[in-house]
Amino acid sequence: YAFVEGTSMATPHVAGVAALIRGKKKGRISPDQMLEYLKRCSLDLGDKGKDPIYGYGLVSASKVIDL
């Protein structure tokens, strides 16, 4: 195991949460709506809102339950 970071590491996590969201919402979701759901399922890190280091923050699969 090793510590790695970046978009290559975040992509599979975000894709997994997006799949959970799609299943929870039972059907088609527009790209804009998916982005809003992903933002709602993220823990904001760093400066408030999107920032150059953390983007929108840390995506959390457990927050899909609350959608």
N, C-alpha and C positions, 0 to 999 in steps of 0.2 A: 504494500500500500504506500501511497505517496500523496502529499498535499498538492493539488493542482487547482487552478482557477481559470476563469475566463468564459467566453461564450461557448466554447466547445464543451465545457463541463456543465453549463447551465441549460443548454438546449434540451438534453434528454429529460431533465427535471421539469422544465416548463411544458414540454410536449406531453408528459405524463399527466400533469395537472390539467392541461387543456383537454385531454381525453376524459378525465374525470368530470370536468365541467360539462362537456358535450353529453356525456351519459346522464348526468344529473338533470340537464335541461331537455333531454329527450328529443334531440333533433338538430336541425340546422341552426347555426348561429352565425351571424354576420361577423366579419373580421373586426369591425369596430366594437361590437358587443363582446366578442371574446377578449379583446384588449381590456375593456372595462372590467369584465369578470376577473381576469388575471391580476389587474391592479388591486381589486378588492380582496384577492386571495394572497396578497403580498404583505410582508412586514417591511415598512419603510425603514431604511437604514441610512445613516449619514444625514446630509442636509434634507430638509423637508421636500417631498416631491422627487421628481427624477433628478438625479445628479450624475456627474461624469464617472464617479467611482462605483457606485452601487446600482445605477440605473433606477428601476422602480423598487428595488429591494430584494428581499428573499421570498421566493414563492413558497407557499405552504399548502400542501394537499389537505390538511385538516380543516382549513377554512372553507373548502368547497361545501362542506356540510351546511354551512350557514347561508349559502346562496339561495 
